[in-house]
Amino acid sequence: MQKRAELPEPRYGQRDWDLFRKIFGVNWNHFEGLNFDEEIKITEFNYENHIPEIFLAQKDVTQSENFKDMIKVMNLLQKTKYE
């Protein structure tokens, strides 16, 4: 099995660095040294922090399998800044 060749990292002032900043809005090395993503995503244990209470008060749907599946899909689709 062949080892995948790593691409060189862009350096400040290079065209690739400027292109990355233009596309993503942050510098290439913005997350350098980050070991743990501190941004919290939605889960079935903290959904009340992400969904307005008016929607949760309509019916007690939070125990249904459909609701739990919806939360899992929301977790997959929600992206943090690091992702």
Buried (B, 14 or more C-beta within 10 A) or exposed (E): EEEEEEEEEBEEEEEEBBEBBEEEEEBBEEEEEEEEEEEEBBEEEEBEEBBEEEEBEEEEEEEEEEBBEBBEEBBEEEEEEEE
